[in-house]
Amino acid sequence: MSTLPKIAWIGLGIMGSPMSENLLKAGYRVTGHTLEQEKLDRLARAGGTAAASLADAVRDADVVITMVPASPQVEAIAYGPDGILENAREGALLIDMSSITPQTSVDLAKAAAAKGIRVLDAPVSGGEAGAVEAVLSIMVGGEQADFDAALPIFQALGRTIVLCGPHGSGQTVKAANQLIVAVNIQACAEAVVFLEKSGVDLRAALDVLNGGLAGSTVLTRKKDNFLTRDFAPGFRIDLHHKDMGIVTDAARNVGAALPVGAVVAQLVASLRAQGDGGLDHSALLRAVERLSGQEV
């Protein structure tokens, strides 16, 4: 009989499915719930248990992990008579790995404490590939004791795992992460168009650039997307648009100027408005191509 904590996993999307499967591989018992039957079937095939409702999933869990798109979805699954706070047992640990506003995380932790439920905000970076390979960067907000209790779980999901401060801190660091990633992708996209229009061998150019100071995890992960124009979503423009809203709002609240970030936020919004919201965020290349007079 396993002595590992029983886990309820809520949200089995592009990130949630491989992450929950990595916990199964590590020996955890995982009961999952999501709205799409095919994703529940996938969890069952991997050795997990599909729950018919959120309440059924969380009722006997020691740890509840949520991975949903944004603050409204977190609030929808956390609150109300059918939500996590009303149905999880007292003493359970709720780990929200969604990317949401820092204030939503702070409010959730406060509401959960009144129910005797501990909370960590623990958003991740690394995209679908990082989720599949269990090499995510996990930025955590909450209490040290809860972080220590959750660390073995995090170690089955990621490689860089850091407690960043109190509740909401993980989300603040994730917002900064998304700012850096968006600006980096935009810079790479502009370089790609510049190189191609100059007649340079793009593959050779990206290889040598990635070996110097211009190299980055973004360029390593997205180089093939740029070369092949394959924008199948690893992280959708729609979600990065949401995240750029989070970081620009949070920066305004603390009085931090984001001059480059604000421009890139507008470019992400423009790409989404042009119908590309379902594509991978490397599709920022399409926006640069349009601005450069290229057919896309």
DOLO-488471 format. One line per 4 residues: number of its first residue (from 1); their letters; for each residue x, y, z of N, C-alpha, C. Coordinates in Angstrom, 2 decimals, padded with zeros to 5 digits. Example, Ala and Ser with C-alpha at 12.3 -4.5 7.8 and 13.67 -1.06 7.14 Angstrom:
residues 2
1 = as = 013.19:-005.69:007.80:012.30:-004.50:007.80:013.20:-003.30:007.80 | 012.85:-002.25:007.08:013.67:-001.06:007.14:012.90:000.03:007.87;
***
This chain:
residues 296
1 = mstl = 000.85:-001.20:000.00:000.00:000.00:000.00:000.89:001.25:000.00 | 000.65:002.16:-000.94:001.47:003.36:-001.03:001.24:004.26:000.17 | 002.35:004.82:000.69:002.26:005.79:001.77:002.33:007.21:001.24 | 002.45:007.35:-000.07:002.48:008.67:-000.66:001.10:009.32:-000.56;
5 = pkia = 001.05:010.64:-000.48:-000.25:011.32:-000.37:-001.12:011.07:-001.59 | -002.43:010.98:-001.35:-003.38:010.84:-002.45:-003.61:012.21:-003.09 | -003.56:012.24:-004.41:-003.62:013.51:-005.12:-004.88:013.59:-005.97 | -005.56:014.74:-005.90:-006.63:015.06:-006.84:-006.08:016.09:-007.81;
9 = wigl = -006.25:015.82:-009.10:-005.75:016.74:-010.12:-006.93:017.30:-010.90 | -007.05:018.64:-010.88:-008.17:019.31:-011.54:-007.62:020.13:-012.72 | -008.01:019.74:-013.93:-007.55:020.42:-015.13:-006.52:019.59:-015.87 | -006.91:018.97:-016.97:-006.04:018.03:-017.69:-005.81:018.51:-019.13;
13 = gimg = -005.31:019.73:-019.24:-005.05:020.30:-020.56:-003.67:019.98:-021.07 | -003.14:020.86:-021.90:-001.83:020.66:-022.51:-000.75:020.45:-021.45 | -000.85:021.17:-020.36:000.13:021.02:-019.27:-000.31:019.98:-018.24 | -001.58:020.02:-017.88:-002.06:019.18:-016.78:-001.97:017.70:-017.06;
17 = spms = -002.25:017.28:-018.28:-002.21:015.84:-018.58:-000.81:015.25:-018.40 | 000.23:015.79:-019.04:001.55:015.19:-018.83:002.06:015.34:-017.40 | 001.69:016.42:-016.73:002.15:016.59:-015.35:001.52:015.55:-014.43 | 000.22:015.32:-014.60:-000.43:014.30:-013.76:000.14:012.92:-014.06;
21 = enll = 000.47:012.68:-015.32:001.05:011.38:-015.69:002.44:011.20:-015.09 | 003.19:012.28:-014.95:004.49:012.17:-014.31:004.36:011.83:-012.83 | 003.29:012.30:-012.20:003.06:011.91:-010.80:002.69:010.44:-010.70 | 001.93:009.93:-011.66:001.62:008.50:-011.68:002.90:007.68:-011.84;
25 = kagy = 003.77:008.13:-012.72:005.05:007.42:-012.92:005.89:007.42:-011.65 | 005.74:008.47:-010.84:006.50:008.57:-009.60:005.86:007.78:-008.46 | 004.73:007.12:-008.74:004.10:006.26:-007.74:002.94:006.86:-006.99 | 002.55:008.07:-007.33:001.42:008.69:-006.65:000.09:008.15:-007.19;
29 = rvtg = -000.91:008.11:-006.32:-002.27:007.80:-006.74:-002.96:009.10:-007.11 | -003.41:009.19:-008.35:-003.97:010.43:-008.86:-005.40:010.21:-009.32 | -006.31:010.99:-008.75:-007.69:011.02:-009.21:-007.91:012.35:-009.91 | -008.38:012.32:-011.13:-008.49:013.55:-011.90:-009.91:013.91:-012.28;
33 = htle = -010.10:015.20:-012.49:-011.38:015.68:-013.03:-011.12:016.81:-013.99 | -011.81:016.77:-015.12:-011.80:017.85:-016.11:-013.10:017.75:-016.88 | -013.32:018.69:-017.78:-014.61:018.73:-018.48:-014.63:017.86:-019.73 | -013.47:017.45:-020.25:-013.40:016.69:-021.49:-013.20:015.20:-021.20;
37 = qekl = -014.13:014.38:-021.68:-014.09:012.95:-021.40:-012.82:012.30:-021.95 | -012.37:012.75:-023.12:-011.18:012.11:-023.71:-009.94:012.30:-022.84 | -009.91:013.42:-022.10:-008.77:013.65:-021.22:-008.86:012.81:-019.95 | -010.08:012.57:-019.50:-010.26:011.64:-018.39:-009.88:010.23:-018.81;
41 = drla = -010.23:009.86:-020.04:-009.86:008.55:-020.55:-008.34:008.40:-020.64 | -007.68:009.46:-021.04:-006.21:009.43:-021.13:-005.60:009.21:-019.74 | -006.13:009.90:-018.73:-005.63:009.71:-017.37:-005.83:008.27:-016.92 | -006.99:007.72:-017.21:-007.27:006.34:-016.81:-006.31:005.37:-017.50;
45 = ragg = -006.03:005.60:-018.77:-005.09:004.74:-019.49:-003.69:004.80:-018.88 | -003.34:005.95:-018.30:-002.03:006.12:-017.69:-001.95:005.53:-016.29 | -003.11:005.08:-015.77:-003.12:004.46:-014.44:-003.79:005.28:-013.37 | -004.35:006.44:-013.76:-005.07:007.26:-012.80:-006.53:006.89:-012.70;
49 = taaa = -007.26:007.61:-011.88:-008.69:007.38:-011.68:-009.46:008.61:-012.13 | -010.44:008.39:-012.98:-011.28:009.50:-013.46:-012.44:009.70:-012.51 | -012.66:010.94:-012.10:-013.76:011.28:-011.20:-014.87:011.95:-011.99 | -016.11:011.62:-011.66:-017.25:012.17:-012.38:-017.50:013.63:-012.03;
53 = slad = -017.02:014.07:-010.87:-017.24:015.46:-010.47:-016.02:015.95:-009.71 | -015.93:017.25:-009.60:-014.84:017.86:-008.83:-014.92:017.42:-007.37 | -016.13:017.42:-006.83:-016.30:017.03:-005.42:-015.82:015.61:-005.18 | -016.13:014.72:-006.10:-015.67:013.33:-005.96:-014.15:013.23:-006.02;
57 = avrd = -013.55:014.06:-006.86:-012.10:014.01:-007.02:-011.37:014.45:-005.75 | -011.87:015.49:-005.09:-011.11:016.10:-004.00:-011.47:015.55:-002.63 | -012.57:014.85:-002.51:-013.12:014.53:-001.19:-012.13:013.79:-000.29 | -011.41:012.82:-000.83:-010.50:012.02:000.00:-009.04:012.35:-000.24;
61 = advv = -008.77:013.42:-000.96:-007.40:013.74:-001.35:-006.62:014.39:-000.21 | -005.36:014.04:-000.13:-004.45:014.74:000.78:-003.96:016.04:000.16 | -003.78:015.99:-001.17:-003.28:017.14:-001.92:-004.19:017.35:-003.12 | -004.62:018.57:-003.33:-005.42:018.94:-004.51:-004.56:019.86:-005.37;
65 = itmv = -004.37:019.49:-006.63:-003.58:020.31:-007.55:-004.49:020.80:-008.66 | -004.45:022.10:-008.92:-005.27:022.68:-009.97:-004.37:023.26:-011.05 | -004.77:023.05:-012.31:-004.04:023.60:-013.45:-005.08:023.98:-014.50 | -005.58:025.20:-014.38:-006.63:025.70:-015.27:-006.18:027.03:-015.88;
69 = pasp = -006.91:027.57:-016.88:-006.36:028.66:-017.67:-006.14:030.00:-016.98 | -007.05:030.42:-016.10:-006.96:031.81:-015.62:-007.72:031.97:-014.31 | -007.67:033.19:-013.75:-008.31:033.47:-012.46:-009.78:033.09:-012.41 | -010.60:033.42:-013.43:-012.02:033.05:-013.33:-012.24:031.55:-013.17;
73 = qvea = -011.43:030.75:-013.85:-011.56:029.30:-013.73:-011.12:028.80:-012.35 | -010.06:029.41:-011.81:-009.63:029.04:-010.46:-010.74:029.36:-009.46 | -011.33:030.52:-009.58:-012.41:030.90:-008.67:-013.63:030.00:-008.83 | -013.91:029.60:-010.06:-015.07:028.73:-010.31:-014.92:027.37:-009.66;
77 = iayg = -013.69:026.83:-009.68:-013.50:025.49:-009.10:-013.21:025.54:-007.60 | -012.80:026.70:-007.10:-012.45:026.79:-005.68:-013.66:027.08:-004.80 | -014.54:027.95:-005.27:-015.61:028.46:-004.42:-016.96:027.83:-004.76 | -017.93:028.07:-003.89:-019.28:027.57:-004.12:-019.49:026.18:-003.55;
81 = pdgi = -020.74:025.73:-003.51:-021.07:024.45:-002.86:-020.42:023.25:-003.53 | -020.13:023.34:-004.81:-019.49:022.22:-005.51:-017.99:022.40:-005.65 | -017.43:023.44:-005.00:-016.03:023.77:-005.18:-015.10:023.04:-004.23 | -013.82:023.30:-004.42:-012.78:022.62:-003.65:-012.90:022.94:-002.16;
85 = lena = -013.09:024.19:-001.81:-013.06:024.57:-000.40:-014.20:023.95:000.39 | -015.33:023.68:-000.26:-016.45:023.06:000.44:-016.36:021.55:000.50 | -015.51:020.96:-000.33:-015.50:019.50:-000.45:-014.19:018.83:-000.09 | -013.10:019.57:-000.07:-011.82:018.99:000.36:-011.83:018.85:001.87;
89 = rega = -011.07:017.90:002.36:-011.07:017.67:003.80:-010.21:018.71:004.50 | -010.52:018.96:005.76:-009.72:019.88:006.57:-008.30:019.34:006.68 | -007.33:020.22:006.51:-005.93:019.81:006.57:-005.33:019.49:005.22 | -006.16:019.43:004.18:-005.64:019.15:002.84:-004.77:020.31:002.36;
93 = llid = -003.90:020.02:001.42:-003.04:021.03:000.81:-003.51:021.28:-000.61 | -003.86:022.53:-000.91:-004.28:022.93:-002.24:-003.12:023.63:-002.93 | -002.67:023.06:-004.04:-001.57:023.64:-004.82:-002.15:024.11:-006.15 | -002.21:025.42:-006.31:-002.71:025.95:-007.59:-001.52:026.23:-008.50;
97 = mssi = -001.43:025.49:-009.61:-000.32:025.63:-010.54:-000.74:026.40:-011.79 | -001.93:026.99:-011.76:-002.39:027.85:-012.85:-001.58:029.15:-012.83 | -001.65:029.90:-013.93:-001.06:031.23:-013.97:-002.19:032.26:-013.85 | -002.26:032.90:-012.68:-003.37:033.81:-012.38:-002.82:035.07:-011.74;
101 = tpqt = -003.70:036.00:-011.39:-003.22:037.22:-010.76:-002.73:036.94:-009.34 | -001.69:037.66:-008.91:-001.24:037.47:-007.53:-002.35:037.68:-006.50 | -003.23:038.66:-006.75:-004.30:038.95:-005.78:-005.28:037.78:-005.68 | -005.55:037.10:-006.80:-006.43:035.93:-006.74:-005.84:034.87:-005.84;
105 = svdl = -004.52:034.68:-005.91:-003.86:033.69:-005.05:-003.92:034.09:-003.59 | -003.71:035.35:-003.30:-003.79:035.84:-001.92:-005.19:035.64:-001.36 | -006.20:035.99:-002.15:-007.59:035.84:-001.71:-007.94:034.37:-001.49 | -007.46:033.50:-002.36:-007.75:032.07:-002.24:-007.13:031.51:-000.97;
109 = akaa = -005.90:031.90:-000.68:-005.23:031.40:000.52:-005.97:031.83:001.77 | -006.47:033.05:001.78:-007.21:033.56:002.94:-008.52:032.81:003.13 | -009.25:032.59:002.02:-010.52:031.87:002.11:-010.31:030.42:002.51 | -009.25:029.81:002.00:-008.97:028.41:002.33:-008.57:028.25:003.79;
113 = aakg = -007.82:029.20:004.32:-007.40:029.12:005.71:-008.60:029.05:006.64 | -009.68:029.74:006.29:-010.89:029.72:007.11:-011.54:028.34:007.12 | -011.21:027.51:006.12:-011.73:026.14:006.04:-010.71:025.11:006.53 | -009.57:025.58:007.01:-008.53:024.66:007.47:-007.76:024.00:006.34;
117 = irvl = -007.77:024.64:005.17:-007.06:024.11:004.00:-005.85:024.99:003.72 | -004.69:024.36:003.56:-003.45:025.08:003.27:-003.34:025.31:001.76 | -002.66:026.37:001.37:-002.57:026.72:-000.06:-001.15:027.12:-000.43 | -000.73:026.69:-001.60:000.46:027.20:-002.26:000.07:027.66:-003.66;
121 = dapv = 000.57:028.83:-004.08:000.49:029.15:-005.50:001.82:028.70:-006.11 | 001.74:027.93:-007.21:002.93:027.30:-007.76:002.88:027.24:-009.28 | 002.82:028.40:-009.93:002.81:028.39:-011.40:004.14:027.87:-011.94 | 004.12:027.50:-013.21:005.29:026.84:-013.80:005.70:027.54:-015.08;
125 = sgge = 006.94:027.27:-015.49:007.44:027.71:-016.78:008.18:026.53:-017.42 | 008.09:026.47:-018.73:008.75:025.39:-019.46:007.91:024.86:-020.59 | 006.62:025.24:-020.62:005.76:024.84:-021.71:005.46:023.36:-021.74 | 004.82:022.93:-022.82:004.42:021.54:-022.94:005.62:020.61:-022.88;
129 = agav = 006.71:020.97:-023.54:007.90:020.11:-023.53:008.43:019.95:-022.11 | 008.47:021.03:-021.35:008.94:020.95:-019.97:008.03:020.11:-019.11 | 006.71:020.17:-019.38:005.77:019.34:-018.64:005.98:017.87:-018.94 | 006.13:017.54:-020.22:006.33:016.15:-020.63:007.62:015.59:-020.06;
133 = eavl = 008.68:016.39:-020.11:010.01:015.94:-019.68:010.24:016.08:-018.18 | 009.25:016.65:-017.46:009.35:016.87:-016.01:010.56:017.73:-015.65 | 010.77:018.79:-016.43:011.89:019.70:-016.17:011.39:021.14:-015.98 | 010.15:021.28:-015.52:009.58:022.61:-015.35:010.31:023.42:-014.29;
137 = simv = 010.24:024.72:-014.45:010.62:025.64:-013.38:009.35:025.97:-012.60 | 009.40:025.79:-011.29:008.22:025.96:-010.45:008.50:027.06:-009.43 | 007.70:028.13:-009.51:007.88:029.29:-008.62:006.73:029.31:-007.63 | 007.05:029.29:-006.35:006.06:028.98:-005.32:005.88:030.13:-004.35;
141 = ggeq = 004.62:030.38:-003.96:004.30:031.32:-002.90:003.54:030.61:-001.80 | 003.87:030.93:-000.55:003.18:030.30:000.57:004.09:030.10:001.75 | 003.68:029.23:002.66:004.42:028.98:003.89:005.53:027.95:003.66 | 006.64:028.14:004.38:007.78:027.23:004.24:007.40:025.78:004.54;
145 = adfd = 006.62:025.55:005.60:006.27:024.18:005.97:005.45:023.50:004.88 | 004.56:024.25:004.26:003.75:023.68:003.18:004.60:023.41:001.95 | 005.53:024.31:001.67:006.46:024.09:000.57:007.28:022.83:000.80 | 007.78:022.66:002.02:008.58:021.48:002.34:007.77:020.20:002.14;
149 = aalp = 006.49:020.24:002.54:005.63:019.06:002.40:005.38:018.74:000.93 | 005.30:019.78:000.11:004.99:019.59:-001.31:006.21:019.31:-002.16 | 007.40:019.51:-001.61:008.61:019.43:-002.43:008.77:018.11:-003.18 | 008.51:016.95:-002.56:008.64:015.71:-003.34:007.71:015.66:-004.55;
153 = ifqa = 006.53:016.24:-004.42:005.60:016.31:-005.55:006.19:017.20:-006.64 | 006.68:018.36:-006.24:007.28:019.27:-007.21:008.47:018.63:-007.92 | 009.23:017.83:-007.18:010.42:017.21:-007.77:010.06:016.16:-008.82 | 008.83:015.65:-008.79:008.38:014.74:-009.84:007.91:015.49:-011.08;
157 = lgrt = 007.80:016.82:-010.97:007.27:017.62:-012.07:008.29:018.57:-012.68 | 009.29:018.97:-011.91:010.20:019.99:-012.39:011.61:019.83:-011.87 | 012.45:020.74:-012.33:013.87:020.69:-012.00:014.28:021.89:-011.15 | 013.76:023.06:-011.45:014.08:024.26:-010.69:012.87:024.64:-009.86;
161 = ivlc = 012.98:024.51:-008.55:011.83:024.65:-007.64:012.23:025.61:-006.53 | 011.56:026.75:-006.46:011.99:027.80:-005.53:010.78:028.39:-004.81 | 010.89:028.48:-003.47:009.90:029.23:-002.69:010.27:030.71:-002.80 | 009.40:031.49:-003.42:009.72:032.89:-003.74:009.26:033.87:-002.67;
165 = gphg = 008.43:033.43:-001.73:007.93:034.33:-000.71:006.53:033.93:-000.29 | 005.78:034.85:000.31:004.44:034.55:000.81:003.44:034.35:-000.33 | 002.19:034.08:000.04:001.14:033.83:-000.95:001.11:034.95:-002.01 | 001.02:034.54:-003.25:001.02:035.48:-004.37:002.38:035.70:-004.99;
169 = sgqt = 003.44:035.35:-004.27:004.79:035.59:-004.79:005.10:034.73:-006.00 | 004.63:033.50:-005.97:004.85:032.63:-007.13:004.23:033.24:-008.37 | 003.03:033.77:-008.23:002.35:034.37:-009.38:003.05:035.65:-009.84 | 003.60:036.40:-008.93:004.34:037.61:-009.32:005.58:037.25:-010.13;
173 = vkaa = 006.29:036.22:-009.69:007.48:035.78:-010.43:007.07:035.20:-011.78 | 005.95:034.48:-011.82:005.47:033.94:-013.10:005.12:035.07:-014.07 | 004.54:036.14:-013.57:004.23:037.28:-014.43:005.50:037.86:-015.03 | 006.56:037.96:-014.22:007.84:038.43:-014.74:008.40:037.46:-015.77;
177 = nqli = 008.22:036.18:-015.52:008.66:035.16:-016.48:007.98:035.35:-017.83 | 006.68:035.57:-017.79:005.93:035.71:-019.04:006.31:036.98:-019.78 | 006.66:038.02:-019.04:007.17:039.24:-019.66:008.47:038.95:-020.41 | 009.40:038.27:-019.75:010.69:037.96:-020.38:010.50:037.06:-021.59;
181 = vavn = 009.65:036.04:-021.47:009.45:035.11:-022.57:008.85:035.81:-023.79 | 007.84:036.65:-023.56:007.19:037.33:-024.68:008.16:038.26:-025.40 | 008.93:039.02:-024.64:009.90:039.93:-025.25:010.96:039.14:-026.01 | 011.38:038.02:-025.45:012.39:037.17:-026.08:011.87:036.58:-027.39;
185 = iqac = 010.64:036.07:-027.37:010.06:035.52:-028.59:009.93:036.60:-029.65 | 009.49:037.78:-029.25:009.36:038.88:-030.20:010.71:039.24:-030.82 | 011.75:039.29:-030.01:013.09:039.60:-030.52:013.56:038.52:-031.49 | 013.31:037.26:-031.14:013.69:036.16:-032.03:012.92:036.25:-033.35;
189 = aeav = 011.62:036.55:-033.26:010.80:036.65:-034.47:011.32:037.75:-035.39 | 011.67:038.90:-034.81:012.19:039.99:-035.62:013.52:039.61:-036.27 | 014.37:038.89:-035.51:015.64:038.45:-036.06:015.43:037.48:-037.21 | 014.47:036.57:-037.08:014.18:035.60:-038.14:013.81:036.31:-039.44;
193 = vfle = 012.91:037.26:-039.36:012.49:037.98:-040.56:013.66:038.78:-041.14 | 014.43:039.45:-040.29:015.60:040.20:-040.74:016.59:039.29:-041.45 | 016.88:038.13:-040.88:017.84:037.21:-041.47:017.35:036.67:-042.81 | 016.10:036.28:-042.87:015.56:035.73:-044.11:015.54:036.78:-045.22;
197 = ksgv = 015.12:037.98:-044.89:015.08:039.04:-045.90:016.48:039.43:-046.37 | 017.48:039.14:-045.53:018.87:039.44:-045.90:019.52:038.31:-046.69 | 018.79:037.20:-046.87:019.31:036.10:-047.66:020.24:035.16:-046.93 | 020.25:035.23:-045.60:021.12:034.37:-044.80:020.47:033.01:-044.58;
201 = dlra = 021.29:031.95:-044.52:020.80:030.62:-044.18:020.27:030.66:-042.74 | 018.95:030.55:-042.59:018.33:030.76:-041.28:018.77:029.72:-040.27 | 018.80:028.46:-040.65:019.18:027.41:-039.70:020.59:027.64:-039.18 | 021.52:027.94:-040.08:022.89:028.19:-039.66:022.97:029.41:-038.75;
205 = aldv = 022.22:030.44:-039.10:022.26:031.67:-038.30:021.73:031.43:-036.89 | 020.62:030.71:-036.78:020.05:030.46:-035.46:020.95:029.57:-034.63 | 021.62:028.62:-035.27:022.55:027.76:-034.54:023.68:028.57:-033.92 | 024.27:029.45:-034.68:025.41:030.20:-034.15:024.94:031.25:-033.14;
209 = lngg = 023.79:031.86:-033.38:023.27:032.82:-032.41:022.98:032.15:-031.07 | 022.48:030.93:-031.13:022.11:030.25:-029.89:023.33:029.77:-029.11 | 024.51:029.82:-029.73:025.72:029.46:-029.02:026.41:030.62:-028.34 | 025.88:031.83:-028.52:026.49:033.01:-027.92:025.57:033.69:-026.93;
213 = lags = 025.84:034.97:-026.70:025.07:035.71:-025.70:023.61:035.85:-026.09 | 023.31:035.76:-027.38:021.92:035.83:-027.84:021.16:034.53:-027.61 | 021.86:033.49:-027.20:021.22:032.20:-026.97:020.26:032.25:-025.80 | 019.23:031.41:-025.85:018.24:031.38:-024.77:017.46:030.09:-024.82;
217 = tvlt = 016.79:029.78:-023.72:015.89:028.62:-023.71:014.78:028.81:-024.72 | 014.31:030.04:-024.87:013.27:030.33:-025.87:013.75:029.94:-027.26 | 014.95:030.36:-027.62:015.46:030.04:-028.96:015.68:028.54:-029.12 | 016.16:027.89:-028.08:016.34:026.43:-028.14:015.01:025.72:-028.35;
221 = rkkd = 014.00:026.11:-027.58:012.71:025.44:-027.63:011.91:025.79:-028.89 | 012.07:027.01:-029.39:011.20:027.50:-030.46:011.89:027.56:-031.82 | 013.15:027.18:-031.90:013.88:027.28:-033.17:013.19:026.52:-034.28 | 012.75:025.29:-033.99:012.09:024.50:-035.04:010.76:025.13:-035.45;
225 = nflt = 010.05:025.74:-034.51:008.81:026.44:-034.87:009.10:027.54:-035.88 | 010.16:028.29:-035.64:010.52:029.37:-036.56:010.94:028.82:-037.92 | 011.69:027.72:-037.91:012.21:027.18:-039.16:011.11:026.56:-040.01 | 010.17:025.88:-039.38:009.14:025.13:-040.12:007.79:025.85:-040.19;
229 = rdfa = 007.68:026.94:-039.45:006.38:027.64:-039.31:005.30:026.70:-038.78 | 005.71:025.82:-037.90:004.76:024.93:-037.22:004.39:025.58:-035.90 | 003.16:026.06:-035.81:002.72:026.79:-034.62:001.66:026.02:-033.85 | 001.73:024.69:-033.89:000.85:023.87:-033.05:001.08:024.28:-031.60;
233 = pgfr = 000.01:024.47:-030.84:000.17:025.12:-029.53:000.88:024.27:-028.49 | 002.00:024.80:-027.99:002.60:024.33:-026.76:002.16:025.26:-025.64 | 002.10:026.56:-025.99:001.51:027.57:-025.09:000.82:028.59:-025.98 | -000.49:028.68:-025.86:-001.28:029.43:-026.82:-001.14:030.95:-026.64;
237 = idlh = -001.23:031.66:-027.76:-001.27:033.11:-027.74:-002.37:033.61:-026.81 | -003.53:032.96:-026.82:-004.62:033.36:-025.93:-004.17:033.44:-024.47 | -003.41:032.44:-024.05:-002.96:032.40:-022.66:-001.86:033.43:-022.40 | -000.99:033.62:-023.39:000.06:034.63:-023.17:-000.54:036.03:-023.17;
241 = hkdm = -001.60:036.23:-023.94:-002.33:037.50:-023.88:-002.86:037.74:-022.46 | -003.45:036.71:-021.88:-003.94:036.81:-020.50:-002.80:037.15:-019.54 | -001.66:036.49:-019.71:-000.52:036.71:-018.82:000.07:038.11:-018.97 | 000.08:038.64:-020.20:000.60:040.00:-020.39:-000.32:041.02:-019.74;
245 = givt = -001.62:040.72:-019.70:-002.54:041.57:-018.95:-002.23:041.54:-017.47 | -001.90:040.36:-016.95:-001.56:040.23:-015.54:-000.33:041.06:-015.20 | 000.73:040.92:-016.00:001.99:041.59:-015.66:001.87:043.10:-015.84 | 001.16:043.56:-016.86:001.04:045.01:-017.03:000.18:045.62:-015.92;
249 = daar = -000.88:044.93:-015.51:-001.70:045.43:-014.41:-000.93:045.43:-013.09 | -000.21:044.34:-012.84:000.55:044.24:-011.59:001.66:045.29:-011.55 | 002.30:045.53:-012.68:003.36:046.54:-012.74:002.80:047.93:-012.49 | 001.64:048.20:-013.05:001.00:049.50:-012.82:000.69:049.69:-011.33;
253 = nvga = 000.25:048.62:-010.68:-000.10:048.71:-009.27:001.08:049.04:-008.38 | 002.28:048.59:-008.77:003.47:048.85:-007.94:004.31:050.00:-008.49 | 003.88:050.62:-009.59:004.60:051.75:-010.13:005.84:051.40:-010.92 | 005.85:050.22:-011.54:006.99:049.79:-012.35:006.70:050.04:-013.83;
257 = alpv = 007.59:050.74:-014.51:007.43:051.02:-015.94:007.86:049.81:-016.77 | 007.04:049.42:-017.75:007.37:048.31:-018.65:007.26:048.81:-020.10 | 008.16:049.68:-020.52:008.00:050.26:-021.86:008.07:049.24:-022.99 | 009.02:048.32:-022.95:009.11:047.29:-023.99:008.00:046.26:-023.80;
261 = gavv = 007.75:045.89:-022.56:006.71:044.91:-022.28:005.34:045.38:-022.73 | 005.07:046.67:-022.59:003.78:047.21:-023.01:003.60:047.10:-024.52 | 004.68:047.35:-025.26:004.61:047.22:-026.72:004.36:045.77:-027.11 | 005.10:044.86:-026.49:004.94:043.44:-026.83:003.55:042.96:-026.43;
265 = aqlv = 003.00:043.46:-025.33:001.64:043.10:-024.94:000.66:043.50:-026.03 | 000.87:044.65:-026.64:000.01:045.09:-027.73:000.18:044.22:-028.97 | 001.40:043.78:-029.23:001.65:042.91:-030.39:000.99:041.54:-030.18 | 001.03:041.05:-028.95:000.35:039.79:-028.64:-001.16:039.97:-028.82;
269 = aslr = -001.69:041.06:-028.33:-003.13:041.34:-028.46:-003.52:041.47:-029.93 | -002.66:042.11:-030.73:-002.94:042.27:-032.15:-002.98:040.93:-032.86 | -002.02:040.06:-032.55:-001.99:038.74:-033.17:-003.25:037.95:-032.83 | -003.68:038.07:-031.58:-004.91:037.40:-031.14:-006.12:037.95:-031.88;
273 = aqgd = -006.17:039.27:-032.06:-007.29:039.90:-032.75:-007.35:039.49:-034.22 | -006.22:039.08:-034.78:-006.17:038.64:-036.17:-006.54:037.17:-036.33 | -006.96:036.54:-035.25:-007.44:035.17:-035.33:-006.43:034.11:-035.01 | -005.25:034.51:-034.49:-004.19:033.54:-034.23:-004.08:033.16:-032.75;
277 = ggld = -005.11:033.43:-031.97:-005.04:033.18:-030.53:-004.83:031.73:-030.15 | -005.25:030.79:-031.02:-005.10:029.38:-030.71:-003.74:028.82:-031.07 | -002.88:029.63:-031.69:-001.56:029.16:-032.10:-000.55:029.30:-030.96 | 000.57:028.62:-031.11:001.66:028.73:-030.15:002.19:030.16:-030.12;
281 = hsal = 002.72:030.59:-028.98:003.20:031.98:-028.88:004.38:032.27:-029.81 | 005.04:031.25:-030.33:006.07:031.49:-031.34:005.48:032.06:-032.62 | 004.14:032.02:-032.76:003.47:032.62:-033.91:003.55:034.13:-033.90 | 004.16:034.74:-032.89:004.49:036.15:-032.98:005.28:036.44:-034.25;
285 = lrav = 005.94:035.42:-034.77:006.63:035.54:-036.05:005.66:035.97:-037.16 | 004.45:035.46:-037.12:003.46:035.80:-038.15:003.15:037.30:-038.15 | 003.11:037.88:-036.97:002.83:039.31:-036.88:003.97:040.13:-037.48 | 005.21:039.72:-037.22:006.35:040.43:-037.78:006.36:040.28:-039.30;
289 = erls = 006.02:039.09:-039.79:005.97:038.88:-041.23:004.91:039.79:-041.87 | 003.76:039.90:-041.22:002.72:040.78:-041.77:003.19:042.23:-041.81 | 003.83:042.67:-040.74:004.34:044.04:-040.69:005.42:044.28:-041.73 | 006.11:043.19:-042.13:007.18:043.29:-043.11:006.71:043.05:-044.55;
293 = gqev = 005.38:042.96:-044.70:004.83:042.83:-046.04:004.87:041.44:-046.62 | 005.02:040.43:-045.77:005.06:039.05:-046.25:003.69:038.40:-046.12 | 003.39:037.53:-047.05:002.16:036.72:-046.98:002.32:035.66:-045.92 | 001.30:035.47:-045.07:001.34:034.42:-044.04:000.08:033.57:-044.13;
***
